[in-house]
């Protein structure tokens, strides 16, 4: 009986830890009213045009620019509102930036040196 109680409480603890790491998924409220909004099959936002600047992955996506997300809610790409340095890569303001599904930088427009 003691083993069952221990396993039960460990599973509760694991569940609470996993819930605290839940990925925040953007919803349609970030999109420009009247803009074309595309959803994934699971109902999460796939892409739209931003009505305001949007912060994700420690970068700021530009209002009026396009934004896209993977079906797990993670940022796929957007237009940068401000320059950003990611993994020693300096990415240009107003340039497109994209990420792999694991959140690592895929590409961006490099700053002119």
Protein Blocks (a to p, Z undefined) as FASTA:
>chain_A
ZZmmmmmmmmmmmmmmmmmmpccdddfklpcehiacdddfkopafbdcdfbdcdeehiac
dehiacdddfkopafbdcdfbdcdeehiacdehiacdddfkopafbdcdddZZ
